[in-house]
């Protein structure tokens, strides 16, 4: 069966994009958290990157998602490794435009839902709930295998 052509399959890259999720939530296990210089400008700080168990795609972590992970698992990034996180695609405002993004939905590794107020600089905080996912409950319609297929 031929794979559907999407922007993400036409231009594969190293990082997960919201388009890979096909509008579905996806549970991924964090394998490693590390810093890497991704910009040619040596004056720019290194980015935090997450790799996941079972897929080659990685995620460049933004402050909003990092704050969510910190609240769920602690401030030491090494403690996030091995944790199962459910991600979802959505939209956010960036540079005055609505753009695709990936956000944390919750985790199978937290005991209960966590209402959270995420700081957004000078803008008002983003109010959300990090959901405690119960074992055996299928929350992600997309599977890791589907993500790998869509990513090429």
N, C-alpha and C positions, 0 to 999 in steps of 0.2 A: 504494500500500500504506500502510495506517495505521501510524503509529509507535506502538510499545508504550508505554503509560503507566507511567512510573516516578516516584518522588519527584522525581528530578532534572528530568524533563521537565515535571512538573506545577508545579514551583516553580523555574523557570530563574533562574540568577544569573550573576554575572560570573566566578565562580571554578570551577575544576575540583574535583570531589568524587570520592571513591573510587567512588561509584555510577555515575559516567560510564564507568568502565572495564569494566563488565559482567564482572568477574572476570578480565580479560585484561591482559597486559602491553601497553604502548604506547610506541613510540619517538616522541619529539618533539624538534624542534630549538629551542634557546633563541634567541629573537630579542633580548630585552632584559631586563636586571636593573635594578630601580630600587627606591627607597624611597618609601612613601606612608603618610600618616596615614589609617588606616582606622577609627579609633575616635573617637567624639565627645569623649572625654576628652582634652583637649590635653596632659595630664600623662603620657599613655602614649606610649611611643616608637613611631616609625614602623615599619611592617612592610616586609620585603623581598618584592617581588612579581616574578614571572617571567612574561613574555609569550612566546608561542611562534609560530613561523612557520606560517602557514596556518590558524590558529584564533583565534577571538575570546576564548576562555576563558583565564584567567590562573591562576596558582598562587601562593598566599601561602606563602612558604617558611618552614618551621620549622627549628630548630637542627639536628636530626638530618639532614635532607636537605641543609641548607647545609654541614654538615661533610663529607658524602659528596661533594658537588660540589667543595668546597675540596680534598679529597684527590685527586680525579681531575684537576682542571684548574688548581689554584693558588688562592692566597688573594685575588687581585684579581677581583672579580665581573665586571668588564668582559671578562676572559679567558674567561668561561663562554659568552659570546654566540657563536652559531654552532655550539656543541657539540651533538651528538646524544645525548640521554639516554633510556634505557629506564626507564619508571616502572611500578610495579605496585601494585594495591590489596591491602591487608592489614588486620590489626587491631593495635591497641596499647592499653595500659592508660592511661587518663587519668581522674583524679579517682576512682580505685578501680573504674572500669568499663572494659570492653572496647569500644572504639569503632573505627569505620572510619577508615583513614588511607591515604595514598599514600606510597610509599617509592621510593628509587632502586634499580633492579636492576643497572644498569651503563651502558655506553656503547659506541658504535661508534668512539669517539675515544680509547680507551685501548689500549695495546699488549698488555696481559696482565691476567688476573684479579688483583684486589687484595684480599687478606684485610684486614679492617678492624675495629678495636675503637672503636665510637662512644661517647664519654662521655655519660652520662645523669644528670648531677648527682650526687646521693648514692646513686642506685641503681647496680647493677652495669652495666658497659658492655654495649651491644648488639653482639654479635659477628655479622658478616656478611661476605659476599664481594661486591665490586663486579665484575660480570662484563664481560670484554672481549668485545664482540659482533663477530664476523667479518663483513666485507662479504658481502652476498649471502645471509646466513643469516636466515631469517624468524623473529624471536623474538617479535614482537608479533602476536597473533591479531587484535587490534583495529586498525583503520586510523584515521588521522586523520579521514577522511571519516565513519566510523562514530561517532567521538567527537562530531563536529560535529552529526550527526543526533540523537544521544542528548541533546545539550545543548540542542537547540532552536534 
